[in-house]
Amino acid sequence: MVEFRFDIKPLFAQPIIKVTSNLLPNTFRGDRRQCLDATTKMTEIIDKLGQLSATSQGLSKPVTTAQRLRMCDNQTIYLLADNEAGHNGAVLGLLKVGTKNLYLFDGTGKTRMVEQAPSILDFYVHESRQRSGLGKRLFQTMLNEEQWTASKCSVDRPSEKLLSFLSKHYGLKRIIPQANNFVLYEGFFNDGESGNGDGNGHDHGTPNGLHITNSPNTHLFGATYLGEDSNQRRGSQQQTTPNARLQQITQISPSGRYGAKRPTCSMAEVLRDAPQA
Protein backbone atom coordinates (compact mmCIF):
# COMPACT_ATOMS: atom_id res chain seq x y z
CA MET A 1 0.00 0.00 0.00
CA VAL A 2 1.11 3.56 -0.67
CA GLU A 3 0.06 6.01 2.01
CA PHE A 4 0.46 9.76 1.90
CA ARG A 5 0.73 12.56 4.45
CA PHE A 6 -2.71 13.84 3.43
CA ASP A 7 -6.15 12.26 3.41
CA ILE A 8 -6.84 10.78 -0.02
CA LYS A 9 -10.54 10.14 0.61
CA PRO A 10 -11.75 13.48 -0.87
CA LEU A 11 -9.92 12.60 -4.10
CA PHE A 12 -11.27 9.07 -4.36
CA ALA A 13 -15.04 9.37 -4.36
CA GLN A 14 -14.96 5.83 -5.75
CA PRO A 15 -12.30 3.10 -5.58
CA ILE A 16 -11.09 3.68 -9.16
CA ILE A 17 -10.76 7.18 -10.60
CA LYS A 18 -9.59 8.55 -13.95
CA VAL A 19 -7.09 11.39 -14.26
CA THR A 20 -6.31 13.21 -17.51
CA SER A 21 -4.11 16.17 -18.44
CA ASN A 22 -5.89 18.52 -16.03
CA LEU A 23 -4.57 16.36 -13.14
CA LEU A 24 -8.00 16.22 -11.55
CA PRO A 25 -10.03 13.10 -10.72
CA ASN A 26 -12.99 12.60 -13.02
CA THR A 27 -15.22 12.74 -9.94
CA PHE A 28 -13.83 16.07 -8.69
CA ARG A 29 -16.19 18.90 -7.79
CA GLY A 30 -14.93 22.07 -6.14
CA ASP A 31 -13.94 25.71 -6.40
CA ARG A 32 -10.66 27.19 -7.64
CA ARG A 33 -8.87 26.85 -4.30
CA GLN A 34 -9.93 23.23 -3.95
CA CYS A 35 -8.89 22.61 -7.55
CA LEU A 36 -5.34 23.83 -6.90
CA ASP A 37 -5.12 21.72 -3.76
CA ALA A 38 -6.39 18.64 -5.60
CA THR A 39 -3.92 19.00 -8.49
CA THR A 40 -1.03 19.36 -6.05
CA LYS A 41 -2.02 16.16 -4.26
CA MET A 42 -2.68 14.25 -7.48
CA THR A 43 0.76 15.27 -8.74
CA GLU A 44 2.34 13.73 -5.65
CA ILE A 45 0.28 10.54 -5.99
CA ILE A 46 1.04 10.06 -9.69
CA ASP A 47 4.76 10.76 -9.30
CA LYS A 48 5.03 8.35 -6.38
CA LEU A 49 3.18 5.51 -8.12
CA GLY A 50 5.10 6.14 -11.33
CA GLN A 51 8.40 5.83 -9.49
CA LEU A 52 7.32 2.61 -7.78
CA SER A 53 6.28 1.18 -11.13
CA ALA A 54 9.65 2.03 -12.66
CA THR A 55 11.48 0.44 -9.71
CA SER A 56 9.34 -2.69 -9.98
CA GLN A 57 10.19 -3.02 -13.70
CA GLY A 58 13.87 -2.25 -13.24
CA LEU A 59 13.70 0.99 -15.25
CA SER A 60 16.20 3.78 -14.74
CA LYS A 61 13.49 6.44 -14.72
CA PRO A 62 9.68 6.44 -14.54
CA VAL A 63 7.56 6.45 -17.66
CA THR A 64 4.65 7.95 -15.74
CA THR A 65 4.87 11.41 -14.18
CA ALA A 66 2.35 14.16 -13.59
CA GLN A 67 4.33 16.48 -15.86
CA ARG A 68 4.17 14.05 -18.76
CA LEU A 69 0.46 13.52 -18.25
CA ARG A 70 -0.14 17.29 -18.23
CA MET A 71 1.47 17.52 -21.66
CA CYS A 72 -0.55 14.66 -23.22
CA ASP A 73 -4.19 15.17 -24.13
CA ASN A 74 -4.60 11.58 -25.36
CA GLN A 75 -3.50 9.76 -22.21
CA THR A 76 -5.45 8.70 -19.11
CA ILE A 77 -4.30 7.35 -15.78
CA TYR A 78 -6.53 5.01 -13.76
CA LEU A 79 -5.80 4.91 -10.03
CA LEU A 80 -7.04 2.29 -7.58
CA ALA A 81 -7.31 3.13 -3.87
CA ASP A 82 -8.56 1.68 -0.60
CA ASN A 83 -10.07 4.44 1.56
CA GLU A 84 -10.24 2.11 4.55
CA ALA A 85 -6.53 1.28 4.59
CA GLY A 86 -4.39 3.10 7.13
CA HIS A 87 -5.32 6.46 8.61
CA ASN A 88 -5.59 8.46 5.38
CA GLY A 89 -6.40 5.67 2.95
CA ALA A 90 -3.90 4.15 0.51
CA VAL A 91 -3.37 4.05 -3.25
CA LEU A 92 -2.91 0.49 -4.52
CA GLY A 93 -2.41 0.63 -8.27
CA LEU A 94 -1.86 2.65 -11.43
CA LEU A 95 -2.71 2.01 -15.06
CA LYS A 96 -1.77 4.49 -17.79
CA VAL A 97 -3.28 4.15 -21.26
CA GLY A 98 -3.44 6.25 -24.39
CA THR A 99 -3.58 6.17 -28.16
CA LYS A 100 -0.65 6.25 -30.56
CA ASN A 101 -0.05 6.32 -34.29
CA LEU A 102 2.09 3.26 -34.96
CA TYR A 103 3.72 1.48 -37.87
CA LEU A 104 3.03 -2.19 -37.21
CA PHE A 105 3.46 -5.57 -38.86
CA ASP A 106 0.31 -7.62 -39.25
CA GLY A 107 0.29 -11.42 -39.18
CA THR A 108 1.46 -11.63 -42.81
CA GLY A 109 4.45 -9.37 -42.17
CA LYS A 110 2.95 -6.43 -44.05
CA THR A 111 3.58 -2.95 -42.67
CA ARG A 112 0.45 -1.08 -41.64
CA MET A 113 -0.07 2.40 -40.34
CA VAL A 114 -2.46 2.20 -37.38
CA GLU A 115 -3.89 5.52 -36.29
CA GLN A 116 -4.96 6.05 -32.67
CA ALA A 117 -4.02 2.52 -31.65
CA PRO A 118 -5.17 1.69 -28.10
CA SER A 119 -2.02 1.37 -26.02
CA ILE A 120 -1.16 0.13 -22.53
CA LEU A 121 1.67 2.39 -21.36
CA ASP A 122 2.21 1.57 -17.67
CA PHE A 123 0.65 -0.87 -15.19
CA TYR A 124 1.47 -1.34 -11.54
CA VAL A 125 -0.16 -2.84 -8.45
CA HIS A 126 1.62 -2.53 -5.13
CA GLU A 127 3.50 -5.68 -4.16
CA SER A 128 1.51 -6.06 -0.93
CA ARG A 129 -1.76 -6.35 -2.89
CA GLN A 130 -0.74 -8.38 -5.91
CA ARG A 131 -2.40 -11.72 -6.70
CA SER A 132 -5.60 -10.59 -5.01
CA GLY A 133 -7.69 -9.73 -8.10
CA LEU A 134 -7.08 -5.98 -7.88
CA GLY A 135 -5.07 -5.86 -11.10
CA LYS A 136 -7.85 -7.57 -13.03
CA ARG A 137 -10.38 -5.20 -11.47
CA LEU A 138 -8.35 -2.14 -12.48
CA PHE A 139 -7.64 -3.41 -16.00
CA GLN A 140 -11.22 -4.46 -16.67
CA THR A 141 -12.55 -1.11 -15.45
CA MET A 142 -10.25 0.58 -17.95
CA LEU A 143 -11.45 -1.66 -20.80
CA ASN A 144 -15.06 -0.88 -19.95
CA GLU A 145 -14.47 2.86 -19.69
CA GLU A 146 -12.44 3.09 -22.90
CA GLN A 147 -14.66 0.56 -24.70
CA TRP A 148 -11.62 -1.46 -25.70
CA THR A 149 -10.96 -5.18 -25.80
CA ALA A 150 -7.70 -6.65 -24.51
CA SER A 151 -6.72 -8.23 -27.83
CA LYS A 152 -7.00 -4.85 -29.59
CA CYS A 153 -4.50 -3.18 -27.25
CA SER A 154 -0.85 -2.64 -28.09
CA VAL A 155 1.42 -2.92 -25.05
CA ASP A 156 4.48 -0.71 -24.68
CA ARG A 157 7.55 -2.51 -23.26
CA PRO A 158 5.57 -5.01 -21.17
CA SER A 159 7.20 -6.64 -18.17
CA GLU A 160 7.13 -10.39 -17.69
CA LYS A 161 4.49 -9.88 -14.99
CA LEU A 162 2.24 -8.01 -17.41
CA LEU A 163 2.67 -10.64 -20.11
CA SER A 164 1.72 -13.33 -17.58
CA PHE A 165 -1.25 -11.23 -16.44
CA LEU A 166 -2.62 -10.88 -19.98
CA SER A 167 -2.11 -14.57 -20.64
CA LYS A 168 -3.84 -15.64 -17.42
CA HIS A 169 -6.83 -13.30 -17.41
CA TYR A 170 -7.43 -12.65 -21.12
CA GLY A 171 -5.94 -15.70 -22.82
CA LEU A 172 -3.48 -13.60 -24.83
CA LYS A 173 -0.57 -15.85 -25.74
CA ARG A 174 0.23 -15.66 -29.45
CA ILE A 175 2.26 -12.53 -30.22
CA ILE A 176 2.63 -10.81 -33.60
CA PRO A 177 6.35 -9.91 -33.79
CA GLN A 178 7.12 -6.20 -34.16
CA ALA A 179 10.22 -4.16 -34.94
CA ASN A 180 9.45 -1.60 -32.22
CA ASN A 181 8.96 -1.94 -28.46
CA PHE A 182 5.23 -2.66 -28.68
CA VAL A 183 3.71 -6.10 -28.25
CA LEU A 184 0.63 -7.10 -30.28
CA TYR A 185 -1.46 -10.20 -29.94
CA GLU A 186 -3.28 -12.16 -32.62
CA GLY A 187 -6.68 -10.58 -33.00
CA PHE A 188 -5.36 -7.02 -32.92
CA PHE A 189 -6.37 -6.64 -36.56
CA ASN A 190 -10.07 -7.25 -37.11
CA ASP A 191 -9.37 -9.13 -40.32
CA GLY A 192 -7.17 -11.68 -38.59
CA GLU A 193 -4.11 -12.34 -40.67
CA SER A 194 -5.38 -11.28 -44.10
CA GLY A 195 -4.07 -7.73 -43.91
CA ASN A 196 -7.20 -6.14 -45.43
CA GLY A 197 -8.44 -2.94 -43.72
CA ASP A 198 -10.08 -2.98 -40.31
CA GLY A 199 -11.47 -0.73 -37.65
CA ASN A 200 -8.11 -0.06 -36.00
CA GLY A 201 -5.65 -0.11 -38.88
CA HIS A 202 -5.75 1.41 -42.34
CA ASP A 203 -4.57 -0.78 -45.15
CA HIS A 204 -3.17 1.31 -47.96
CA GLY A 205 -2.81 -1.53 -50.44
CA THR A 206 -3.72 -1.06 -54.09
CA PRO A 207 -4.63 -3.57 -56.82
CA ASN A 208 -2.01 -5.81 -58.41
CA GLY A 209 0.14 -6.26 -55.35
CA LEU A 210 1.15 -2.63 -54.80
CA HIS A 211 1.37 -1.97 -51.09
CA ILE A 212 1.45 1.66 -50.01
CA THR A 213 1.85 2.84 -46.43
CA ASN A 214 2.64 6.19 -44.90
CA SER A 215 6.09 4.93 -43.92
CA PRO A 216 9.21 6.91 -44.88
CA ASN A 217 10.25 4.15 -47.31
CA THR A 218 7.09 4.57 -49.36
CA HIS A 219 7.41 8.35 -49.47
CA LEU A 220 11.08 8.15 -50.47
CA PHE A 221 11.22 5.17 -52.80
CA GLY A 222 7.65 4.60 -53.99
CA ALA A 223 5.24 1.71 -53.71
CA THR A 224 6.33 -1.84 -52.95
CA TYR A 225 5.24 -4.65 -55.25
CA LEU A 226 4.25 -7.71 -53.24
CA GLY A 227 4.02 -10.27 -56.05
CA GLU A 228 1.43 -12.43 -57.77
CA ASP A 229 0.29 -14.12 -54.54
CA SER A 230 -1.12 -10.79 -53.43
CA ASN A 231 -3.32 -10.76 -56.51
CA GLN A 232 -4.57 -14.24 -55.73
CA ARG A 233 -5.55 -13.20 -52.20
CA ARG A 234 -7.51 -10.35 -53.70
CA GLY A 235 -9.69 -12.53 -55.91
CA SER A 236 -12.10 -9.70 -56.61
CA GLN A 237 -9.40 -7.63 -58.33
CA GLN A 238 -8.80 -7.96 -62.08
CA GLN A 239 -5.52 -9.42 -63.29
CA THR A 240 -3.38 -7.05 -65.35
CA THR A 241 -0.56 -7.58 -67.81
CA PRO A 242 3.06 -6.97 -66.81
CA ASN A 243 3.14 -3.83 -68.98
CA ALA A 244 0.04 -2.41 -67.29
CA ARG A 245 1.47 -3.26 -63.88
CA LEU A 246 4.75 -1.53 -64.73
CA GLN A 247 2.80 1.53 -65.82
CA GLN A 248 0.96 1.61 -62.50
CA ILE A 249 4.18 1.31 -60.52
CA THR A 250 5.72 4.09 -62.59
CA GLN A 251 2.75 6.36 -61.94
CA ILE A 252 3.19 5.97 -58.17
CA SER A 253 6.49 7.77 -57.99
CA PRO A 254 8.57 8.85 -55.01
CA SER A 255 8.17 12.36 -53.67
CA GLY A 256 10.59 15.06 -52.58
CA ARG A 257 14.22 15.18 -53.61
CA TYR A 258 14.24 11.41 -54.22
CA GLY A 259 11.67 11.85 -56.95
CA ALA A 260 13.55 14.63 -58.77
CA LYS A 261 15.07 14.02 -62.17
CA ARG A 262 18.73 13.08 -62.00
CA PRO A 263 21.07 15.85 -63.28
CA THR A 264 22.40 15.20 -66.77
CA CYS A 265 25.86 16.57 -66.05
CA SER A 266 28.27 14.05 -64.56
CA MET A 267 32.04 13.70 -64.60
CA ALA A 268 31.81 11.06 -67.31
CA GLU A 269 29.87 13.41 -69.59
CA VAL A 270 32.26 16.27 -68.89
CA LEU A 271 35.22 14.11 -69.92
CA ARG A 272 33.36 12.78 -72.95
CA ASP A 273 32.43 16.25 -74.22
CA ALA A 274 35.84 17.81 -73.51
CA PRO A 275 37.73 18.90 -76.67
CA GLN A 276 40.50 16.56 -77.73
CA ALA A 277 44.05 17.86 -77.24
N, C-alpha and C positions, 0 to 999 in steps of 0.2 A: 504494500500500500504506500501511496505517496501523500503524506500530510503536509499542510502548509501552515504558516503562522496566522493566517486569517481563516474565517469561517467560509467554506465553499458553498454552503447550503443555498444562499441567495442566488448563486450563479447556476446551480443545478436544480431547476424546478422539476426536472425529471431525471432518471438515472443516466440517460444518454442525451447529450446535446450536440448541436452542430455549430461550428464556428467558421465564419468566412473571413474575407479580407478586412471587414470592419472590426474584427477581434471582439465581437459581442456574441453571446449565446443566442441561438435562434428564439429562445423563450424570454429574452430580456425585455423588461419594461421599466422605464425610469426617466428621470430628467437628465439635464446635461451633467450635473455634478456626479450623479450616480453612474452615468455613462463613462466618464473619465475614470472613476474608481474601478468599474468593471473591466475596462480594457487593460488597466494596469495589472489587475489580478490575473486576467486571462493570459496576458503576456508571460507572467511568471509561471503559470501552470504549463503553458505550451512549451516554453523553453526548457523547463525541468523534465517533462515527459520526453521531449525530443532528445535531450541529452542521455536519458536513461535508455532510450531505444538505440541510440548510436553505440553506447557502451555494450549493450546486450548483443549487438550484431558485430562488434569488433571494428567499428568504423572510427576513423581518426577525428571526424567532426560530424555533428548532427545534420541530417537532411531536413529536419523539421524545426523551424524557429518561427517565432511570432513575426519577425521582420520579413522573412520570406513569404509568409502567408499574406501579410499586408500588401505585398507587391504583386500578388497573383489573384486575379479575379475569377479564375477557373479552377480553384482548388478549395476543398472543404476538409475540415478536421472534425472527426467525431470523437468525443471524449466520454468515457464511462466512469461514473463515480458511485461511491457508496456513502450516502449522507449519515449513515448510522455508525460508520467506522471512526474510532478515535473521538477526540473532543470536537474537532472542526469538520469532520468528514474526511474522506480520502478519495483521490483520483486513482483509478485502477488501470485504465487503458487508453490508448490513442490509436486512431486510424486516420491516415491522411489519404485522400483520393483526389483525382482531378482528371482532366482530359488533355490529350496531347495529339499533335499531328505527327505521325510516325511513318517511316518507310519500313515495311515489313515483308517477310517472305511468307507466302501461303504454303499449303501442304504440297504443292507441285513445284515449289522453289521459285515461283514467279514473284517479282517485286511488286508490291502494291502500296500506294499512298493511302493511308487511313486517316481521315480527318476526324478530330475530336474523339479519339479512341479512349474508352474508359480505362483508367489506369489506377492501380494500387501503388501508392508511393511510399508509405511507411505504416507499419503495424506493430504495436507493442502492447503487451499485457504484463503487468508487474509480476515478477517471479513468484511472489507469495500467493498469487491468485490464478496461476496458470493451471491448466487441466481441470478446471471447474466449470466449464461451459460458458465462461464470460467472453472468451474470444469469439466463439460462434455467435453469441448474442449480439456482440458489437458488430461483427461482420454482416450478419443477416439484416440487422437494422439498417446498415448502410445500403445494402442491395435493395431493400424495400423503398428507402427514401429516394435513392437515385434511379430506381426502376431499371436496374441492371441485373444481369445474371452472371454467375461466377465464371462461366466458360467464355464470356465475352469480354472479360477484363484482361488487360495486359498488366504484368507485374514487374515493377522496376527493381532490379537487383534483389530478388527474394532471398531470404535466409533459408537455411535448411529447415528451420522450425516452420516457416511459412509454407514451404513446399509440402511438408508433412501435414500441415493443417488443411491445406486445400485438397490434398489427396484423401485425407480421412473424412472430412465433412462434406466435400462436394464431388468426390470421385474423380478429381482431375489428376490424371497420371501421364497421359501421352502428350508430350511437348512438341511444338513445332519449332525447330531450331531457328535462331535468329542471329544476325551479325552484330546486333547491338546488345545492350544490357537488359533488355526486356524479355520476359518469358511469356509465351503464348501457349495455350492448350488447344488441342483439336476441338473444333466447334466454335472457335473464335469467329471464323468466317461463316456466314449463314449458309453459303453454298457448299459447305464441307470442303472438299479438296479440289473442286473443279476450277476454282479461280475466276468464275463469272461474278459480276457485281453483286453486292449485298448491302444490307442496311448499315453496316459499319464502315466497310471499305468501298473504294471507288475503283473499279477496274477500268483502265484506260486502254484496253485492247482494241484493235481494229481488225477488219476482215483480213484473211489470207496470212495469218500468223504474225502480223505486225503488233508488237506490244509496246505501248507508249505509257510511261509514267511521268510524274513530275520530278523525277530524280535528276541530279546534275548531269548524269551520263546521257540521258535522253536529250536534254537541252543542248548539250555540247556536241554530241556525236550523232544525233538523230535516232530514229526508231530502231528497235531490235527485231530481227526476223526470227521467229521461233521454230519454223520448219513446217513440213507437211502434216505432222501429227496434230498440230494446232488446228489445221483446217478440218481434220477428221473429227476432232472434239466439237467443233462448231458445225454440226451437220446441216444447220439451216442456212449457212452461208454458201454462196455460189463459188465453185472452183474457178480460178483464173489461170491464164497462160503465164509462163515465165516472163514474157515480155511485158504483159500487163502488170505483173507483180513488181517487176523492176521499175516500171514507170511510177507505181504508187510509192515505192520506197524513195525514189528520187524526189517526188513531190514533197515528201515529209523531210525537209532538210534541216540541218542544224541551225541554230540561231547564234547571234552575237559574232564575235571575231572569228569563231571557228567555222562559221558559215560563209565568211567573206571569200571572194575570189582570190586565188593565189597570185601574187605579183608575177608579172611576166619576166622581169629582169632578174637574172641570177648570174653568178660568177661564170657559169659555163657559157651563157649567152653572150656575156661581155667579151670573153676570150674568143668566142666563135666569130663575133662581128668585128673584132679589132682588125685594123688594116695590117696586111702582111708587110714585114720589113723588107 
